[in-house]
């Protein structure tokens, strides 16, 4: 059975940070020092967590910046793996006598 794809990090932020603290998107954006539009794009899955946003999330809500970025990387990789069959690339085989490393 295939593993379930991780949720978009925006869903995680909404469920673990905003909802428990009863923060509106507007207030959370103020806390993070970003525009409401920027945060809304992230929460709605239209944007990802950048390194700078990871630092902001870490400072505002806890967790390390690395853990926030890891969530984004896991989501992105799961999305790419879902399309792996559509990516037409073969393993490179060097010519005889040419050695890598």
DRENDO-1510 file (C-alpha; in Angstrom, 1 decimal, always signed):
<recs>
REC; n; res; u; v; w
REC; 1; UNK; +0.0; +0.0; +0.0 .
REC; 2; UNK; +1.5; +3.4; -1.0 .
REC; 3; UNK; +2.3; +5.8; +1.8 .
REC; 4; UNK; -0.1; +8.7; +2.2 .
REC; 5; UNK; +1.3; +12.0; +0.8 .
REC; 6; UNK; +2.1; +14.5; +3.5 .
REC; 7; UNK; -0.2; +17.5; +3.7 .
REC; 8; UNK; +0.9; +20.9; +2.3 .
REC; 9; UNK; +2.7; +22.8; +5.0 .
REC; 10; UNK; +0.1; +25.5; +4.9 .
REC; 11; UNK; -2.5; +23.0; +6.3 .
REC; 12; UNK; -0.1; +22.2; +9.1 .
REC; 13; UNK; +0.4; +25.8; +10.0 .
REC; 14; UNK; -3.3; +26.5; +10.0 .
REC; 15; UNK; -4.0; +23.4; +12.2 .
REC; 16; UNK; -1.1; +23.6; +14.6 .
REC; 17; UNK; -0.5; +27.3; +14.9 .
REC; 18; UNK; -3.4; +29.5; +13.9 .
REC; 19; UNK; -6.4; +27.4; +15.0 .
REC; 20; UNK; -5.2; +26.5; +18.5 .
REC; 21; UNK; -4.2; +30.1; +19.2 .
REC; 22; UNK; -7.4; +31.5; +17.6 .
REC; 23; UNK; -5.4; +33.6; +15.3 .
REC; 24; UNK; -6.9; +35.1; +12.2 .
REC; 25; UNK; -4.9; +35.1; +9.0 .
REC; 26; UNK; -4.5; +38.9; +9.3 .
REC; 27; UNK; -3.2; +38.7; +12.9 .
REC; 28; UNK; -0.9; +35.8; +12.1 .
REC; 29; UNK; +0.5; +37.7; +9.2 .
REC; 30; UNK; +1.2; +40.6; +11.5 .
REC; 31; UNK; +2.9; +38.3; +14.0 .
REC; 32; UNK; +5.1; +36.9; +11.2 .
REC; 33; UNK; +5.9; +40.3; +9.8 .
REC; 34; UNK; +4.5; +39.4; +6.3 .
REC; 35; UNK; +1.5; +40.6; +4.3 .
REC; 36; UNK; -1.8; +38.9; +4.6 .
REC; 37; UNK; -1.6; +37.9; +0.9 .
REC; 38; UNK; +1.7; +36.2; +1.5 .
REC; 39; UNK; +0.4; +34.1; +4.4 .
REC; 40; UNK; -2.9; +33.4; +2.7 .
REC; 41; UNK; -1.0; +32.0; -0.3 .
REC; 42; UNK; +1.0; +29.7; +1.9 .
REC; 43; UNK; -2.0; +28.5; +4.0 .
REC; 44; UNK; -4.0; +27.8; +0.8 .
REC; 45; UNK; -1.2; +25.7; -0.8 .
REC; 46; UNK; -0.3; +28.3; -3.5 .
REC; 47; UNK; +3.1; +29.0; -2.1 .
REC; 48; UNK; +5.7; +27.0; -0.1 .
REC; 49; UNK; +7.8; +27.7; +3.0 .
REC; 50; UNK; +10.9; +29.6; +2.0 .
REC; 51; UNK; +14.0; +29.6; +4.2 .
REC; 52; UNK; +13.1; +33.1; +5.5 .
REC; 53; UNK; +9.5; +32.1; +6.2 .
REC; 54; UNK; +10.9; +29.0; +8.1 .
REC; 55; UNK; +12.9; +31.4; +10.3 .
REC; 56; UNK; +9.8; +33.5; +10.9 .
REC; 57; UNK; +7.6; +30.5; +11.7 .
REC; 58; UNK; +10.3; +29.2; +14.1 .
REC; 59; UNK; +10.5; +32.5; +15.9 .
REC; 60; UNK; +6.8; +33.0; +16.1 .
REC; 61; UNK; +5.5; +29.5; +16.8 .
REC; 62; UNK; +8.4; +27.3; +17.8 .
REC; 63; UNK; +10.0; +24.4; +16.1 .
REC; 64; UNK; +13.3; +24.8; +14.3 .
REC; 65; UNK; +13.6; +26.5; +10.9 .
REC; 66; UNK; +15.0; +23.2; +9.7 .
REC; 67; UNK; +11.8; +21.3; +10.7 .
REC; 68; UNK; +9.6; +23.8; +8.9 .
REC; 69; UNK; +11.8; +23.4; +5.7 .
REC; 70; UNK; +11.8; +19.6; +6.1 .
REC; 71; UNK; +8.0; +19.6; +6.0 .
REC; 72; UNK; +8.2; +21.6; +2.7 .
REC; 73; UNK; +10.8; +19.3; +1.3 .
REC; 74; UNK; +8.8; +16.2; +2.1 .
REC; 75; UNK; +5.7; +17.7; +0.5 .
REC; 76; UNK; +7.6; +18.7; -2.6 .
REC; 77; UNK; +9.3; +15.3; -2.9 .
REC; 78; UNK; +6.0; +13.5; -2.6 .
REC; 79; UNK; +4.5; +15.7; -5.3 .
REC; 80; UNK; +7.5; +14.9; -7.6 .
REC; 81; UNK; +7.3; +11.2; -6.8 .
REC; 82; UNK; +3.6; +11.2; -7.9 .
REC; 83; UNK; +4.8; +12.3; -11.3 .
REC; 84; UNK; +7.9; +10.1; -11.5 .
REC; 85; UNK; +6.4; +7.9; -14.3 .
REC; 86; UNK; +6.0; +11.0; -16.4 .
REC; 87; UNK; +9.6; +12.1; -16.0 .
REC; 88; UNK; +11.4; +10.4; -18.9 .
REC; 89; UNK; +15.0; +10.1; -17.8 .
REC; 90; UNK; +17.3; +7.1; -18.1 .
REC; 91; UNK; +20.4; +6.4; -16.1 .
REC; 92; UNK; +23.5; +7.8; -17.7 .
REC; 93; UNK; +26.0; +5.1; -18.8 .
REC; 94; UNK; +29.4; +6.6; -19.6 .
REC; 95; UNK; +31.3; +5.4; -22.6 .
REC; 96; UNK; +33.8; +2.6; -22.1 .
REC; 97; UNK; +37.0; +3.7; -20.6 .
REC; 98; UNK; +35.5; +6.8; -19.0 .
REC; 99; UNK; +35.2; +6.6; -15.2 .
REC; 100; UNK; +33.4; +9.0; -12.9 .
REC; 101; UNK; +35.1; +9.5; -9.6 .
</recs>
